[in-house]
Amino acid sequence: MATKANVSSCPTAFKCPITHLLLEHPVITTGGNTYEYIAISAWLADKDTDPLTNERLRSKDLVPNLLLRSQVQEWVAGNPAAAAACRNQDAVPPPPRAAAKAPDHKAPDPKIVSQADPSGKAEKGGGSSGAQCALTDVLQFVGSSPRPNKAQRSALVPASVQLMGQTYSFKRDTTDSALMVRRGSDEWTRMPSGSNALFATPDGLVFFDRDEMHETRVAATGDVAAAGLVPCRYGAACTNKACTYPHPFPCRFGVQCRDKSTCKMLHPEADSVVPLGDAYPLNQACRYGPACSAAKCHFAHPLGRCVVQRVRNQLFVTHAHDLVPYATPVPLDVGVPPASATKWTFQGEFAFFFTPYPGAWAKDQHFRSVAVHRFSPKTHTYCALKEYELDGHYCNSAVGRGRFFVLSWWPYEAEAMRTMWEAVRRERDLLAAAASQEAEISALKSAQQDKEAEIAALRSAATADKATVAALKNRIASQEAARRKEQERKAAQKAQYQERQAAKQAQYEERKAERQAEYDRRKAAQKAAYEDRKATRARERAWAQRMRDSARQSERFRMLDPIHVYALQEPRLSGDSGDDWALVLDYHKGAHALQLESGSAAGSGSGSGPHQRLLVTEKDTVFSFDLVAPVDLGTLRGSLPVVPGRLCDGF
């Protein structure tokens, strides 16, 4: 059973207001508040009010809070011990929605149809029937396995590949587990650090990391870029003094860097410093520090600023086909990306360029559109196929290889993303303020202990003084002759005693005033925290109201997050245009990660040879599917895309 101390370690935002335990299946009421599904269901069984506000609900409908659930799952993964202490063992998931069934799927949005099929009509197979193709005509379930951890992923060995008529094999070095490659039966060669795959072009070999997300524009590295060296992936955050990669990034310490002679970063000039002023905006330091790139930034730059020229990010052909390294690497031209693209990923035959939604909270992972470029085996250049986007969604994963490429989409609500981003930033600010207050309270407690020790010493001195007075009285009784002298002495001692008593009383009053001030400060902080929570709840209710009023509310459900599988329509087509590719699978359940690779050696029904394998990561499970669509989609009997209700058990 979760104790009060254990439950308190769970973030307040992740606890159900009813059970006070970790949210397992959070749902939102029409009042805009989030609760555990089983707890609010029991509440609404005989009530029609919101437990937090006691306001009457317009309806008893419950909407899954998928954004909060994903945050809770990330926190649980990073804090397993704390999560285990406050888990709700009685939690059950909501019943599945009817929309998950294939017959109940909504028709694709007109904007989506125009991208999948420019004619606005479904793709047809070879048969005359208008019925949909069977799922097994394009996809077959192979099996599932637990999601590998970091150590297991670092030990994986890629399968052998055929490139430009050559066979390349891979293995791990027995000494340090580094990846090694060889052509045919040649000698083994160590692969460049950070790479886990290679691709062959007429100019030679490109080594790359399939999972790495690149910036579309990076700092100009001059001769370093010409030499084929890639900037350090950790940027200005790199702390490895022995790092051999170039670091064309502004130093975060700016002009105050104490190790300019050995620091690998770029340092601003002294005349770029803009000191802090008294009036806004110069009374605030720019949040971007020395890396600020705004030409007309109005904020202060006490550390200076370093304007860095940015150029298109490139990969390089670094080795010949026989794995002999080039003295001067050759830049690889993957085509011109969209002007608004900020990230891109390279996967050999395919390159994907991502354009984010507007807003600082969306620039790194919430991509509004993805432009697909593919290497043409005829022209030996990368051709832009098409830029894909899905209204109300963002692309979270894109993979491509051979005859297929796959896009995964999740729902996007600008206000929701902005609210989440601001909530996370506000949480960091509150945690920092709480830590500061805790340190202040600890200092006050230490000072209070010192004062109490001083009071104890004064009390001991007072006791000793009383004993002295008693001795003097006895001496006066026995020495009547010295009475006057003793009385004067006694009066002097009494005056000293009264002074000490007055000093102690003054100290007591001072401590009392300090305790009262501390109490008032804590009450004020509690009141401010209460008002902040009240304002936060008001913003959450307003955001929930906007969600309910949105016409695209149904797109926010998890079961409507599509995975789109595209295939080359016919072998005679070059694949250099987006019209050469057809949407063959539209499955409405998004994935956390995708991987496309060569799979089983069994031939397809059309005799196309080995199938490609699609690996879909959903939470802690990896589901494997063979893409069995024939090389000529016109031989299929039925229409495309296939829109199944489910792909397999568990997904």
N, C-alpha and C positions, 0 to 999 in steps of 0.2 A: 504494500500500500504506500502511496506517495505521501511523505510527511510534509508539514507546512514549510520546513526549511528547504526540502528538495524542490517543492513546487515554486518557491520564491526564486529559484535560480533560472526558471523559465521566463523569457521576455514577456511582459504584460500583454503586448500586442498579439502574442501567439497563444494566449490562454482563453478558454471559453468563459464568458461572464457568468454562466450558470454553474458549470462544474468546477471552474477554476483549475482545470487540467489542460494539457496541451491539446490544441485543435488537431484532430485527425481528419475529419471530413467537414471543413467549414462551409456554411451556407449563409446567404444574406437574405434577411426578411425584407418585405416591402417598406419597412421603416428605415432601412439602410444600415442595420447593425448585424454583426457576424456572430454566429453561435455554432456549437457542435451539433451536427444533424440530429443525432438521437435525443439530445437534450431539448432542443427547440421543438422537435416533433412531439415529445411528451408534453411540453408546455402548451402547444397549440391544440392538443387533443381536446381540451375543455376550456380554452381561453382564446380570445381574438385580439390580444394586446401584445405590445413589444415589451419583453421583460425589463430592459434597461430604462425606457422612457415611460412605460405604462400607457403609451398612446395606442389608440385603436388602429389596427392594421387594415389597409384597404382590401387585402386578400391574404390568404395563408400560403401563397406561393413562395417557394424557397429556391434561390438561385445559387448554384455552387460557386464559391469564392475561389476560383482556380489560381488567381495570382497570389493570394495569401497562402494557399496550400503549398504552392511551389516554394515560397519563402520558408515555410515551416519545415519542408522536407530538406532544404539546404541547411537550415540550422541543425536539424536532427543529425544529418550526415557529418557535420563538423563538431557536434557536441553529443556523442552517443551516451556518455555516462549521465549527463544532466538530463537528457531526453528520456532515458529509461526510467528515471525517478519520477517523472511527471506525465507519463503516457496514460491515456484513457483506455483501459483494457476493455471497457464495455462499448467502445465506439463501433458503429457499423456504417458502411457506405450507403448513400442514398440509392434507391432502386434505379436500374438503368432506364434511360429515357427511350421513349418509343422512336425518337428520331434516329436512333442508331440502327434501326432495321432498314434493309435495302429498299423495300417498297415505299418507305416514308421519306426517302431523301428528297430534299428540295432540288429544284432545277438549278444549274449553275447560274451565277449572276451574269447578266448580258455582257458586262465588261470582261468577265473571265472567259466566256464563250468566244468572244472576238479574238482573245489571245491564243486559245487552244485551237480554234478553227476559224480562220478569217471569214469563211462563208457564213458562219453562224449556224451551220448544220453539223450534226454528229458525223464523225468519220465512219465509213462503212467498210465491212470486209468484203470478201468475194461473193458471199451469198446474197440473195435477193431479199431475204427476210429482214425486217426492221428490228428484230429482237436483239438484245444486248449480248455481246460475246460472253462466254463463260469465263469465270476467274481463272480456271486452270489452263485457259488458252494463252494467258500472258504471264501468270505467276503461279508458282507451286511452293508450298511450305516445306522446308527441309527439317527444321528443328529449332530448339531454343537452348540457350546456355546462360549461366550467370555472367554478369558484366565483369570483365577483367579489371583488376585494380592496377595501380600505377606500376608496381613491380612486374606484374604479368604482362602489361602492355610493353614495357621496356625490354622484355625477353622474347617478344614475337619476332619471327623471321619471315620476311615476305616470300611469296611463292616465286618460282622462276618465271621470267617473262621473255617473250619473243619480240625484239625490236629491231627494225631495219635488217631483217634476215639473220640476226644474231640472237643467241640464247644467253641470258644473264642469270646467274644463280647467286643466292645469298646465304650467308651463315653468320653466326656470332663468334667473335674472337674469344677464345677460352681464357684469356688473361683478364680482359676488362669488359667483356660482353659487347664490344663495339661491333657495328654492322660491317661486314666485308662482302665484296662482290667480285665475281670473275666472269669473263667471257668464255663460253665453251669449257675447255679444259685448261685454260691459261692459269697463270699464278693468281692467287687471291690478292685483292687490293682493298685497303681500308677506305670506307666511304667517308666523305667530309662530315665533320661534326654537325649534328642537328638535322641530318637528312635521313629519311627512311624509305625513299623511293627514287627511281631515276626514269628519265624519258629521253628517247633518242630523236634527234633532228638530223637533217643532212649535214649540219655543221659539227655535230658531236653530241655529247651526253650532258644532260642537265640533272643535277642532284637536288632534291627538294624534300620538304616535309609536307605530307598531305593534309595534316591537321592545322598547319600554321596559317594565321590570318595576317596578311600584309597590309601596310598602309599604301594607298595609291600614290601618294606623294611623300617623299622623304627629304631630309636635309642633303644638300649637294655635298658629295664627298670628294669631288675633284679627281685627282690622280688615283685615289683609293678606289673610287667607283670604276674607273677605267681598268684597274687591276683585277676587277671581279670580286672584290671583297665586300661582303654584305655587312651593313652596320649591326652592332650588337642588338640582339632582340630585346634586351632589358632596358635599352635607352639610357636616360639620365639616372635611372634607379640602379644601375650596375654598381656593385661594390667589390667586384673581383679585381684586385690590383694587377693580377697577372693576365687579365682578359686580353686576347690577341685581336679581337674585332675592333674596327674603328668606332669612335664615339663622337659623331658630329652633332652633339646635343648641348644646349646651354647648361652650364653648371648651375645647380640649384642654389649654391652659395653666392653666385654672382661675383661682384668685385670684392667681396669679403672672404673669398676662398683663400685659405692659408697655404695650400699646396699647389699653387699655380704652375710650379716648375715640373711637378710630376703628375698633376691632374690631367686626364685624357679628354676632358670636356672642353667646350668652348666658353670663353670668358668675355663678358661685355667690357666696353671701354669705360673709363672713368667719367667721361663727359655724358654718358647715357643715364647717369643717376638722376632721379627726380625725387628729392627728399620729401618726407611727410610734412604736410602743412596743417593749418588750423581749421580750414573750412573745407566742406565737401566739394569735389571728390578727392582733393589732395590729402584729406585726413585719413584716407583708407589706402592700404597697399594693394596693388593689383593682385588678384588671386592667382594669376598665371606666372607671377614672378619674372625672373630673367627670360623665360621662354615666351613672353607675351609677343604676339605677332601683329597686334592691332596697330596700324600706322598712326592713328589718332587717339590712342588710349589716354583717357583723362585722369586715371588714377596714379598714385605715387609709385615710384619704382626705386626704393631705397637701396636695392641690390644691383641696380642697373638693368639694362635689357639688351639682349643679343639677337639681332635680326639675322635669321638664318635663311638663306636662299633654298627653296624647295624645288625638286625636280621629280619627274616620274620615276616611280620605283621599278627596278628591273631585276630579272634573274639573268644568270650568265651560263653559257655553255663552257664548262671548265675542263672537259676531258674529251679526247678522241674516242671513237668507237672501240678501240682496243684498250681503253682505260688509261692511256698515257695522258698525263695532265698537260694542258696548254701553258705556254709561257705567258701569253696574253689572252685571258678569257674573252669570249665573244658575247656581246649582249644578245639576249633573246627577246625578239619583238613579238609580244602577245596581242598586238592590236591596240587601237586607241580606246581607252575606257571612257565612259560617260563623264562629262565635266563635273557632275555632282557626286560621283562615286568617291567614297572615302576609304573603303576596304576592298581587298580582293584576295582570292585564294587560288592557288595553282595546283592542278591535279593531272599534269601531263598533257593528255589530249584536250582537256577542257580547262578554261580559266573563267572564274565567276567574279564579276565586279558588282559590289553592293552599294546602293544609295540609301542613306538612312532617312528616317522621318526628321522633320525639323525639331530642334530642341536639344539641349545638352544631355538630357537623360536618354536620348535615343541614338546618339552618334556612334556608339561602339557595338551595339548588338541588335537594335530594332531597325531592320532594313526594309524600306518601303518597296524597293524593286531590286532585281538582280539581272544583270546583262550577261548573257552566255556567249563566250568565244570558244571556237573549236579549231583544232589543228587540221588543216586540209591535207589529206595524203596526196592530192593532185598538185596543188600549188605550193605545198610545203610552207604555208603561212597560216597564221591564225585569222579566221573569219568570224565576224560578229553575226551571230544567229538572230537573236531577238532579245529585247528587254522585257522581262516578265514581272508582273505585279498582280496582286490580288486585293481587291478593295476591302479595307478594314482589317488587313492582316499584315504581318511582317515575316520575312523569310529568315528562318533560324538555322537552316542547314541546306547545303547544295553539294551534290556529288555528281561526277560524270566519268564514264569510261566506255570505250567501245561503241556499241550501238545505242546506249542508253544514257540519259542523265535524269536525276531525280531532284525535285525541289520539295522542301517541307515548309509549311506555313503555320503560324500561330496567330490567334486574334490580337489585334492591336487597338487600343483605345487611348488616344492622345492624353485625355484628362487623367485616365487611370495610371498611365505610365508616369506622367508628371507628378501625380499625387504620391506614387510609390517612391519616386526619386527624392521628392522633397521630404517624405516621411523618413527615409533612410538617413538623409542629411540631418534632419531635425533630431533623429535618435542619436546620431553621433555627437551633435552639439549638447544634447541633454546628458549623455554619458560623460562627456568631458566636464560639464558643469557640476554633475554629481560627484565626480572624482575630486574636483577642486574643493567642493563643500566638505567632502569627507576629510580631506587633508586639513582644512581650516578647523573642523570640529576636533580632529585629533590634536592639533596644536592648542586649542582652547582647553581640552581635557588635561593635557600635560601641564599647562599653566595653572589650572585649578588644583592639581595635585601638589604643585610647588607651594601654592598659597596655603593649602591645608597643612602641609608640613611646617610651614612658618607659624601658623596658628597654634599647632601643637607645641612648638618650642616656646611660644609666648605664654601658653597656659602653664607649662612647666616652670617658667620663670616666675609667674604669678604665685604658684604654690610655694616656691622657695621664699618669695617675699613675705608671704603670710607667716611662714615659720620664723623668719627674722623678726617680724613684728611681735610675735608671741614671746620670743626670747627677750626682746627689749622690755616688754611689760613685766616679765619676771625680774629682770634686772632693776627696773624702776622700783618695784615693790621691796626689793632687798637693799637697795641703795637710795634711801630717802634723801640723803645728803646731796646726791647728784641729780635730783629730780628736774631742776630747771634745765640743766644741760641736756639731760636725756629727752626732755619734752621738746626742746628745740631740734634735737636730732630726729626725734620721732616725727615732728611736723615736716621737716625736710624730706624724710623718707616717704611720708604720706603724700606730699606734693609730687614726688617722682612717681609714686604708684598711680596717682590719679592721671598723670600725663600718659603713662603707659596704657592705662585703661581707656583713655580718650583716643589714643592712637589705635588701639585694638577695635574700638567701636567704629572709628572712621574706616578702618580696613574692612570691617564687617559690612558696613553700609556700601562701600565701594564694590565688594564682591556681590552683594545683593543686587545692586544696580546692573552689574555685568551679567548676572544670571537672568535678570528680567529682560535685558536687551537681547541676550541669546535666545530666550524663549520667544520674544516678539519677532526676532529674525526668522526662527524656524516656522512660526505660525504664518508669517508673511510668505515664506518660500512655499509652504504647503498650500496656501491660498492661491499663489501664482501658479503652482503646478495644477491645482484643481481647475483654475480658469483656463489653463492651457489645454487640459484634457477636455474640458467642456467645449472649447473652440475647435479642437480636433474632431470631436464627435459631430459638431455642427457641420464642419467641412465634409466629413464622411457622409453625413446624411444628404448634404447638397450634392455630393458626387454620385451617391446612389440614386438620387432623383433624376440627375442627368442621364444616368445609365438606363433607368426605366423609360425615360422619354425618348431614348435613341431608337431609331427605326431598325438599327442593325443589332439589336440586343441578342437575337438568337445566334449570331455569329460568334458570340463570346463563349458558347459552350464548348467544352473540350472535344466532344464528339464531332464537331464541325471544323476541326483544324485539319486541312487536307494535306495529303502526300500526293504529289503529282509525278508520275513516271512517264517520261517521253522516250519514244523510240524512233529510229530512222525508218521511214515508211517503206522504201524499196532499196535493194542493193545497187540499182543503177543510179540512184541519186547520189550526189556528191556529199550531201550533208552540210554544205557551206551556207545554207540559208535556213532561216527558221521555218519556212514553209515545207522543208524536207522532213520535218519532224512532227510526229503526231502524239497527242496525249492518249496513252493506252490504259492508264489506271488513275482513277480519282478516288482515293480512299480517305474518308473524312475522320481521320484521327492522326494528329500530328506526332512527330517523333522528337526525341531529345537529341538524337545524333544519327547520322547515316554514314554508310560506307559501301562502296561499290567495288567489287573485285571479280576476278575470274574464279569460277566455282567448280562444280562437279564436272567430271569428264564425260558424263552421259550426253549423247547427242539429243537435240531437240527433235520434235516431230517432223520438222521440215528438213531435217538433215543439215542443220546449220553448224553443227559441231558443238564444242563445249558451251554450256550455259554460263552467263554471268550471274554472280551472286550478289544479292542486296542484303546487307546487314542493317537492321533497324533496332536502335537502342531505345527501350522504353523503361525508364526508371532503372532497376537493377538487373534487367533481363535483356539479352540480345537475341532477336528473332532473325532466323536465316531463311531467305527465299531465293529460289532460282527464277530468273527472268527467262521464260520459255517462249515469249512471243516469236513467231517465225520471222525470218529475215525479210519476207515479203508480206506486209500486213494485209495486202489485198486478198490473200488466201484464206483469211479468217471468215467464218460464217457468222455474221452479226455486226452490230455497230460498236464503235468505240467512242469515248472511253468506257471501260468497265467500272461500275460504281458499286462495289460490294458492301454488304452490311458488316462483314468482319473478314479478316484474313486468315485467322487461325484461333485456337483456344488461347485466351489471355491477351489477344491483340486483334 
